[in-house]
Amino acid sequence: MRFVQDTGEAGAAQWNGAPVDLLFIDSTHTREDTVAEFRAWRTNLAPTAIVVFHDYDNPAFPGVAEAVEELDLPGRVVGGSYVGEVGPRPDQPTASVKP
């Protein structure tokens, strides 16, 4: 596990490790910054990555829920955070499974 404490774009730009399986987003809580943070990391995420959006159901930070709605990630609320499932990027081929 490697902990990166930085802004979304700066942290994502310096990442040179394996694809990220778990991304915890706790940014400024605005819709714009939360969406930007996710998009900055998107190319570094594993196809089966989980993304946790902190303070999703906190009424003081409506921007987090607005960002999750805009990103349209499947997932569920757990302990006040939204746990989203990323899935393959549009530019990644998906593996076909033979019966």
C-alpha positions in Angstrom: 0.0 0.0 0.0 1.2 3.4 -0.8 -0.3 6.6 0.6 -0.3 9.7 -1.6 -1.3 12.9 0.2 -1.5 15.6 -2.5 -4.0 17.3 -4.7 -5.7 15.2 -7.3 -3.7 16.3 -10.3 -0.4 16.5 -8.6 -0.7 13.1 -6.9 -1.9 11.4 -10.1 0.8 13.0 -12.2 3.6 11.7 -9.9 2.1 8.2 -9.7 4.4 5.7 -11.3 3.3 2.5 -9.5 1.0 -0.4 -10.4 -2.6 0.4 -11.2 -4.5 1.7 -8.2 -7.0 -0.7 -6.6 -8.4 1.7 -4.0 -8.6 5.5 -4.3 -9.9 7.5 -1.3 -11.0 11.0 -2.3 -11.3 13.6 0.4 -10.8 16.8 -1.5 -12.3 20.3 -1.1 -15.8 18.8 -1.2 -16.9 20.9 -4.2 -18.4 19.2 -7.2 -15.8 20.6 -9.5 -12.8 19.6 -7.4 -14.2 16.2 -6.6 -14.9 15.4 -10.3 -11.4 16.8 -11.3 -9.7 14.6 -8.6 -11.4 11.5 -9.9 -10.7 12.3 -13.5 -7.0 13.0 -12.8 -6.6 9.6 -11.3 -8.8 7.7 -13.8 -6.0 6.5 -16.0 -4.1 5.2 -13.0 -7.0 3.0 -11.8 -7.2 -0.7 -12.1 -10.2 -1.9 -14.1 -11.7 -3.3 -10.9 -10.8 -0.3 -8.7 -12.9 0.9 -5.8 -13.2 4.7 -5.3 -14.4 6.0 -1.9 -15.8 9.5 -1.9 -15.6 10.9 1.7 -18.5 12.9 3.1 -20.9 11.8 0.5 -24.0 12.2 2.7 -22.8 15.1 4.7 -25.3 18.0 4.2 -22.5 20.5 4.7 -20.8 19.2 1.5 -23.4 18.7 -1.2 -20.7 19.0 -3.9 -19.5 15.4 -3.2 -23.0 13.9 -3.9 -23.3 16.1 -7.0 -19.9 14.9 -8.2 -20.9 11.2 -7.7 -24.1 11.8 -9.6 -22.2 13.5 -12.5 -19.6 10.6 -12.6 -22.4 8.0 -12.6 -20.4 5.3 -10.9 -22.3 2.3 -9.6 -21.9 1.8 -5.9 -23.4 2.3 -2.5 -23.3 4.4 0.6 -21.2 2.9 3.5 -20.7 4.8 6.7 -21.4 8.2 5.1 -19.0 7.7 2.2 -19.9 6.6 -1.3 -18.1 3.5 -2.4 -18.0 3.4 -6.2 -17.0 0.7 -8.6 -15.0 2.0 -11.5 -15.1 -0.7 -14.2 -12.9 -0.7 -17.4 -12.0 2.6 -19.0 -13.5 3.2 -22.4 -10.0 2.9 -23.9 -9.3 -0.5 -22.2 -10.4 -3.7 -24.1 -12.5 -5.9 -22.0 -11.7 -9.6 -21.7 -14.2 -11.9 -23.3 -15.2 -15.0 -21.4 -15.8 -18.2 -23.3 -18.6 -20.4 -22.1 
